[in-house]
Amino acid sequence: MTTGASVWTGNRLMARVARSSSFIILGYGGSQAMRLAANLILTRLLFPEAFGLMALITVVTVGLAMF
């Protein structure tokens, strides 16, 4: 029978940390890639004034989300 502490020692812990970190990094990178793709599409669809307004609103909402 193993104890709870032995599960979190050695290579198993490092493997779990590495796997979890890679999921977080891939998720963040994927969301940034989707954001870039959406901005490129909106650049083509919207006229310049509307795209500028959208960019300003995005800056404000991201700034508010940080608090």
C-alpha positions as a Markdown table, in Angstrom:
| # | Residue | x | y | z |
|---|---|---|---|---|
| 1 | Met | 0.0 | 0.0 | 0.0 |
| 2 | Thr | 1.4 | 3.4 | -0.9 |
| 3 | Thr | 1.0 | 6.5 | 1.1 |
| 4 | Gly | -0.3 | 9.8 | -0.3 |
| 5 | Ala | 3.1 | 11.4 | -0.1 |
| 6 | Ser | 4.8 | 8.9 | -2.3 |
| 7 | Val | 2.5 | 9.7 | -5.2 |
| 8 | Trp | 3.8 | 13.3 | -5.3 |
| 9 | Thr | 7.5 | 12.6 | -5.2 |
| 10 | Gly | 10.2 | 12.2 | -7.8 |
| 11 | Asn | 9.6 | 11.8 | -11.5 |
| 12 | Arg | 5.8 | 11.4 | -11.3 |
| 13 | Leu | 5.4 | 14.9 | -9.9 |
| 14 | Met | 7.8 | 16.4 | -12.5 |
| 15 | Ala | 6.0 | 14.6 | -15.3 |
| 16 | Arg | 2.6 | 15.9 | -14.1 |
| 17 | Val | 4.0 | 19.5 | -13.8 |
| 18 | Ala | 5.4 | 19.3 | -17.3 |
| 19 | Arg | 2.2 | 17.9 | -18.8 |
| 20 | Ser | 0.0 | 20.5 | -17.0 |
| 21 | Ser | 2.3 | 23.3 | -18.0 |
| 22 | Ser | 2.3 | 22.3 | -21.6 |
| 23 | Phe | -1.6 | 22.3 | -21.6 |
| 24 | Ile | -1.6 | 25.8 | -20.2 |
| 25 | Ile | 0.9 | 27.1 | -22.7 |
| 26 | Leu | -0.9 | 25.4 | -25.6 |
| 27 | Gly | -4.2 | 26.8 | -24.4 |
| 28 | Tyr | -2.8 | 30.3 | -24.1 |
| 29 | Gly | -1.1 | 30.1 | -27.5 |
| 30 | Gly | -4.2 | 28.8 | -29.1 |
| 31 | Ser | -6.3 | 31.6 | -27.7 |
| 32 | Gln | -3.8 | 34.2 | -28.9 |
| 33 | Ala | -3.8 | 32.6 | -32.4 |
| 34 | Met | -7.6 | 32.7 | -32.5 |
| 35 | Arg | -7.6 | 36.3 | -31.4 |
| 36 | Leu | -5.1 | 37.2 | -34.2 |
| 37 | Ala | -7.2 | 35.4 | -36.8 |
| 38 | Ala | -10.3 | 37.1 | -35.7 |
| 39 | Asn | -8.6 | 40.5 | -35.9 |
| 40 | Leu | -7.3 | 39.8 | -39.4 |
| 41 | Ile | -10.8 | 38.8 | -40.5 |
| 42 | Leu | -12.4 | 41.9 | -38.9 |
| 43 | Thr | -9.8 | 44.1 | -40.6 |
| 44 | Arg | -11.1 | 42.9 | -43.9 |
| 45 | Leu | -14.8 | 43.1 | -43.1 |
| 46 | Leu | -15.1 | 46.4 | -41.2 |
| 47 | Phe | -14.4 | 49.9 | -42.5 |
| 48 | Pro | -11.4 | 51.6 | -40.8 |
| 49 | Glu | -13.4 | 53.8 | -38.4 |
| 50 | Ala | -15.4 | 50.8 | -37.1 |
| 51 | Phe | -12.3 | 48.7 | -36.7 |
| 52 | Gly | -10.6 | 51.5 | -34.7 |
| 53 | Leu | -13.6 | 51.8 | -32.5 |
| 54 | Met | -13.6 | 48.1 | -31.9 |
| 55 | Ala | -9.9 | 48.2 | -31.0 |
| 56 | Leu | -10.5 | 51.0 | -28.5 |
| 57 | Ile | -13.4 | 49.1 | -26.9 |
| 58 | Thr | -11.2 | 45.9 | -26.7 |
| 59 | Val | -8.4 | 47.8 | -25.0 |
| 60 | Val | -10.9 | 49.2 | -22.4 |
| 61 | Thr | -12.6 | 45.8 | -21.7 |
| 62 | Val | -9.2 | 44.0 | -21.4 |
| 63 | Gly | -8.0 | 46.8 | -19.1 |
| 64 | Leu | -11.1 | 46.4 | -16.9 |
| 65 | Ala | -10.8 | 42.6 | -16.9 |
| 66 | Met | -7.4 | 43.0 | -15.3 |
| 67 | Phe | -8.9 | 44.4 | -12.1 |
